[in-house]
Amino acid sequence: MRTTYLNTLPEHWQPVAAVFAAMGDTTRQRILLLFEPGEELSIKDIAAEFDLGRSTIVHHLAVLEKAGILAVRREGRQALYSVCHHVVLDSLEKLRLFIEEDLQEGAAAQPQAKKGTNA
């Protein structure tokens, strides 16, 4: 068993960790699901889909941008957001399918632990 990764994450894995950290929030996941490939959305467009304040939406967008998931383009005073690369949306869908199909099937195949055991 390799223990190298248990104490510190290698530098080349840090961006991956940043993406997973950004994606760990359900609001940010829902924001990404609003985007179609190549589509740009304004803060107003995004906020219209949520019962959240503008500053909260801006915070979530900033986290996604910092992680390299979203790009922002300024047009006058308006900020337009887009997914940086179609691979992001494709990967999210593949991950969803993996979790939905493979992980759930695997969990269903595992024997249930008995009460009072440490298993």
C-alpha angles and dihedrals in degrees: 000000000000112000096178092097096049097074104032134009114236113249094247089058096052095087089051090053090049091053092049091047090052091047093049092086118083093214090057090047089052091048091055091050088062092066126089117199110283093007123134121209130189125222087253091054091050096042090053088068095053139059091226135109121262092247091055091051091047090052092052091047090051091053091051091047093048090051089054094246098112131037123207127211123189120223106181106304093339124096115212118198128203136170107264096227136004088237088075093061092040091050092049091053092047091049091049091051092047092052094043097046113021102032095042092046090049092049091049090053093053116095113248116250115243120243113268095027127111094227 
